[in-house]
Amino acid sequence: MINDWRKRSISKTNFLIVAAAVVGILGGIASSLLKELTHFIASFLQNDFHWEYKYYLYLFFPLIGIFLTILYIRTFIRRSKFQHGIPAILYNISHNSSKIDFHNIYSQVISSALTVGLGGSAGLEAPAVASGSAIGSNIGRFFGLSYRETTLLLACGAAAGISGAFNSPIAGMIFAIEVILPEFSIPAVIPLLLASALASVISKFIYAEPLFALVTNGWVVEAFWYYIVLGILMGLYSVYFSKLNSYLFNLFDKIKNRYNKVWIGGITLGIMIALLPALYGEGYITIQKLLNGDYESLLANSLFSQYQHIAWALVLFGALSMVGKTFASIITMASGGNGGMFGPSVVVGGLFGFAFAFGLNQTGMVHLNVTNFIIAGMAASISGVMHAPLTGIFLAAEITGGYILMVPLMIVSALSYFINKGILKYSIYTTKLAKEGSLLSQENKDNNVLMRIRLKYLIENDFVILHPDDTPKSRSHDIIHTHRNVFPVVDQQGILTGLLFSDQLLELLVSPDEEDRERLVKDIAQPAQRVIKVNTPMRDVMQIMDSQDLRILPVVNLDDKYLGFVTKNSIFNKYRSMLIGQAD
């Protein structure tokens, strides 16, 4: 009823604007609640929880957090698969018509708060994006919007998630354009801007504490070449970050028992955090202290606090914390925790910038503004790791007030992106999707459409099924009166054993020899030239048809039981209808 009234009373363009505003408000609320809940848990453990042996528990807090995350997912999210991070959103855009399960609106908030609040070394931004995207997706589905419109609202939710998490509306909008939207058009800007701006406003109402409080000094031209070196080095390190991410995830994937993953990952994290306290949780507190010039805080609460007044010890500890954060964030995710790589890439970049500038200052040959290089490192890291240079530039500028550094931010972001993109074709978000053939590509829009077509919805099952012990004579009525010219031969277990064609059967039926009409189907059936599984991607189906000059293929389920056939005509019809839907 509501949807009918909407279609009669509001134009599609105006409704999308209204829907984007609603998505922005709800996305801002979700990201704010996520920050509040996470910081409440962390504050309770650090300040309100009193026990004489409490500090021994810090070794086990990350393990407890990941275990509770797994327990929550297994207990409350049982009817659908729980998906982590940005890659899952990109997959749903390309393979699931931008449909994201409703539970992601709240489950992402709860699970990531448990992981990060208890010390998991991950970011809250990816869960905030996932929650906002789920809001946009479900509003689009509720109102029966097209794939293109639902995807736009999903992107509005993603923009709201970044905007609410960082209080950075411009970066939120740009992130949605660079990372989320498979195709960008100018009319999408207004909904994205509105959603992102409203999320930022809501976030400031609910969670007023700024992420970083800073007014930066201007940059000097003499430091230009050092920014170039920083951009190059950060680009190379971002390649290492991405390759390490793939390696560690593959390593943990070999551990089949999920609780063994939790034990291994959780205990490893606990030991790393005990040695490098900056790895605890998001890590933004460490960056804030460095931005404020409190460099000794890196070692103040560690086992090595007696060295906090030694400058080179701070440089070394900053570099170790940067590498440790890289490992810790990946281990947190690979072992079952929920979070994202967005926040860790910010922290890693900040620590890189600190170690670079502060270390060079100790040589006495140059005096660099350490604060400016910390901010530049953030931008370069985001740009390289996520292949999102504009997001890196504007996010670093917005969260630190560093707009006066726009030129250095542009330099380091461009260099880092160029180097990472040149070595690794895909970002940390898209590498796995690309390997699976699940990534939308601007270069091949035909493939993008095919990737959204699901084979199971195109199966035709109105074919006459023959059994191995049938004869042409016993099934003559069915053979003569069907409009199909292909006959699947299926045994008692439902397994496809072969195919017969109408010309063969009719030739036997009109034969003057009675023996021909009484031949068993199993003796005359031919093996299928190619059989496909129901989960075969449509792109592969079309490649099989084209390479073998086939217009029809039998389809079986994962147990090799016959389901029906898919025809090239049905694929083309679905393809055309999707193109028409996109145009509308």
PEWO-V711609 format. One record per pair of residues at least 12 apart in sequence whose ideal C-beta (glycine too) atoms are under 7 Angstrom apart, sorted by the first residue. I is the first residue (numbers start at 1). J is the second residue. If there is no record, write none. Layout:
# PEWO-V711609
<<I J> <I J>>
This chain:
# PEWO-V711609
<<3 143> <3 144> <6 143> <16 149> <16 152> <16 191> <17 190> <17 191> <17 194> <19 139> <19 153> <20 153> <20 156> <20 191> <20 194> <20 195> <21 194> <21 195> <21 198> <22 139> <23 135> <23 136> <23 139> <23 153> <23 156> <23 157> <23 160> <23 195> <24 156> <24 160> <24 194> <24 195> <24 196> <24 198> <24 199> <25 198> <25 202> <26 135> <27 132> <27 135> <27 157> <27 160> <27 161> <27 164> <27 195> <27 199> <28 160> <28 164> <28 198> <28 199> <28 200> <28 202> <28 203> <29 202> <29 206> <30 105> <30 109> <30 128> <30 131> <30 132> <30 135> <31 128> <31 132> <31 161> <31 164> <31 165> <31 199> <31 203> <32 164> <32 202> <32 203> <32 206> <32 207> <33 109> <34 109> <34 112> <34 113> <34 124> <34 127> <34 128> <35 124> <35 165> <35 207> <36 206> <36 207> <37 109> <37 113> <38 113> <38 116> <38 117> <38 124> <41 113> <41 117> <41 118> <42 117> <42 281> <45 61> <58 273> <58 274> <59 270> <59 274> <60 270> <61 118> <61 119> <62 118> <62 119> <62 120> <62 266> <62 269> <62 270> <62 273> <63 262> <63 266> <63 267> <63 270> <64 118> <65 114> <65 115> <65 117> <65 118> <65 119> <65 120> <65 337> <66 115> <66 120> <66 262> <66 265> <66 266> <66 335> <66 336> <66 337> <67 262> <67 266> <68 114> <69 111> <69 114> <69 115> <69 336> <69 337> <69 338> <70 258> <70 262> <70 336> <72 110> <72 111> <72 114> <73 111> <77 103> <77 107> <80 101> <80 103> <82 107> <84 333> <84 338> <85 126> <85 130> <85 340> <86 126> <86 129> <86 179> <86 340> <86 429> <87 429> <87 432> <87 433> <89 129> <89 130> <89 133> <89 158> <89 180> <90 429> <90 430> <90 433> <91 433> <91 438> <93 151> <93 154> <93 182> <93 440> <94 438> <94 439> <94 440> <94 451> <94 452> <95 438> <95 451> <95 452> <97 147> <97 452> <98 137> <98 147> <98 150> <98 151> <98 154> <99 137> <99 141> <100 133> <100 134> <100 137> <102 134> <102 138> <104 130> <104 131> <104 134> <105 131> <105 134> <105 135> <108 127> <108 130> <108 131> <108 338> <109 127> <109 131> <111 338> <112 124> <112 127> <112 338> <112 339> <115 332> <115 337> <115 338> <115 339> <116 281> <116 282> <116 339> <119 273> <119 280> <119 281> <120 332> <120 337> <120 339> <121 269> <121 279> <121 325> <121 328> <121 329> <121 332> <121 344> <122 329> <122 332> <122 333> <122 337> <122 339> <122 340> <122 343> <122 344> <123 282> <123 339> <123 340> <123 341> <123 342> <123 343> <123 344> <124 165> <124 282> <124 339> <124 343> <125 161> <125 162> <125 165> <125 340> <125 342> <125 343> <126 339> <126 340> <126 341> <126 342> <127 338> <127 339> <127 340> <128 161> <128 164> <128 165> <129 158> <129 161> <129 162> <131 161> <132 157> <132 158> <132 160> <132 161> <133 154> <133 157> <133 158> <134 157> <135 157> <136 153> <136 154> <136 156> <136 157> <137 150> <137 153> <137 154> <139 153> <140 153> <140 154> <146 581> <146 584> <147 581> <147 582> <148 582> <152 188> <152 191> <155 176> <155 180> <155 181> <155 192> <156 191> <156 192> <156 195> <158 175> <158 176> <158 180> <159 172> <159 173> <159 175> <159 176> <159 192> <159 195> <159 196> <160 172> <160 195> <160 196> <160 199> <162 175> <163 196> <163 199> <163 200> <164 199> <164 200> <164 202> <164 203> <166 211> <166 395> <166 398> <166 399> <167 200> <167 203> <167 204> <167 210> <167 211> <168 395> <168 398> <168 399> <169 196> <169 197> <169 200> <170 394> <170 398> <171 391> <171 394> <171 395> <171 398> <172 196> <172 199> <173 192> <173 193> <173 196> <174 390> <174 391> <174 394> <175 388> <175 391> <176 192> <178 388> <178 390> <178 391> <179 386> <179 388> <179 429> <182 440> <182 448> <211 284> <211 399> <212 288> <212 291> <212 399> <212 400> <214 291> <214 400> <214 401> <215 401> <216 371> <216 372> <216 375> <216 400> <216 401> <216 402> <216 404> <216 405> <217 369> <218 404> <219 369> <219 372> <219 405> <219 408> <223 368> <226 368> <227 376> <227 408> <227 411> <227 412> <228 411> <228 415> <230 353> <230 356> <230 373> <230 376> <230 377> <230 380> <230 412> <231 380> <231 411> <231 412> <231 415> <231 416> <232 415> <232 419> <233 356> <234 349> <234 352> <234 377> <234 380> <234 381> <234 384> <234 412> <234 416> <235 384> <235 415> <235 416> <235 418> <235 419> <235 420> <236 419> <237 352> <238 381> <238 384> <238 385> <238 416> <238 420> <239 420> <239 423> <239 424> <241 326> <241 348> <241 385> <242 385> <242 424> <242 428> <242 431> <244 326> <244 330> <245 330> <245 428> <246 431> <248 330> <248 331> <248 334> <249 334> <252 334> <252 335> <258 336> <261 335> <261 336> <262 335> <262 336> <264 335> <265 331> <265 332> <265 334> <265 335> <265 336> <266 335> <268 331> <269 328> <269 331> <269 332> <272 324> <272 327> <272 328> <275 303> <276 320> <276 321> <276 324> <277 301> <277 302> <278 298> <278 321> <279 321> <279 324> <279 325> <279 328> <282 343> <283 325> <283 347> <284 347> <287 347> <287 350> <287 374> <290 350> <290 354> <290 374> <291 371> <291 374> <295 314> <295 358> <296 308> <296 309> <296 314> <298 314> <298 317> <298 318> <298 321> <299 313> <299 314> <299 317> <304 317> <311 362> <312 362> <314 358> <315 355> <315 358> <315 359> <315 362> <318 351> <318 354> <318 355> <319 355> <321 351> <322 348> <322 351> <322 352> <322 355> <325 344> <325 347> <325 348> <325 351> <326 348> <329 341> <329 344> <341 385> <341 428> <345 381> <345 382> <345 385> <345 386> <346 378> <346 381> <346 382> <348 381> <349 377> <349 378> <349 380> <349 381> <349 382> <350 374> <350 377> <350 378> <352 377> <352 381> <353 373> <353 374> <353 376> <353 377> <354 370> <354 374> <356 373> <357 370> <357 373> <358 370> <372 405> <372 408> <375 396> <375 400> <375 402> <375 405> <376 405> <376 408> <376 409> <376 412> <378 396> <379 392> <379 393> <379 396> <379 409> <379 412> <379 413> <380 392> <380 412> <380 413> <380 416> <382 395> <383 413> <383 416> <383 417> <384 416> <384 417> <384 419> <384 420> <385 428> <386 427> <386 428> <386 429> <387 417> <387 420> <387 421> <387 427> <389 413> <389 414> <389 417> <392 413> <393 409> <393 410> <393 413> <396 409> <397 409> <437 537> <437 539> <438 451> <447 539> <449 575> <449 578> <449 579> <450 538> <450 539> <450 542> <451 537> <451 538> <451 539> <452 578> <453 538> <453 571> <453 574> <453 575> <455 534> <455 536> <455 538> <455 541> <455 555> <455 566> <456 534> <458 566> <458 570> <458 571> <458 574> <459 555> <459 563> <459 564> <459 566> <460 564> <460 565> <460 567> <460 570> <461 563> <461 564> <463 484> <463 486> <463 487> <463 488> <463 564> <463 565> <464 478> <464 479> <464 482> <464 484> <464 487> <465 488> <465 490> <466 487> <466 489> <466 500> <466 521> <467 490> <467 491> <467 521> <468 489> <468 491> <468 497> <468 520> <468 521> <468 522> <469 520> <469 522> <470 521> <471 517> <471 518> <471 519> <471 520> <471 521> <472 505> <472 508> <472 509> <472 517> <472 519> <473 517> <473 518> <476 509> <479 505> <479 509> <485 501> <485 502> <486 499> <486 501> <486 552> <486 565> <487 499> <487 500> <487 505> <488 554> <488 562> <489 521> <489 522> <489 525> <490 562> <494 561> <494 562> <495 560> <495 561> <495 562> <496 528> <496 531> <496 554> <496 556> <496 562> <497 525> <498 525> <498 526> <498 527> <498 528> <499 525> <499 526> <499 528> <499 554> <500 521> <500 524> <500 525> <504 524> <528 554> <529 548> <529 550> <530 544> <530 548> <530 550> <530 553> <531 554> <531 556> <532 544> <532 553> <532 555> <533 556> <533 558> <534 555> <534 557> <534 558> <534 563> <535 558> <538 571> <541 553> <541 566> <542 571> <545 568> <551 567> <551 568> <552 565> <552 567> <553 565> <553 566>>
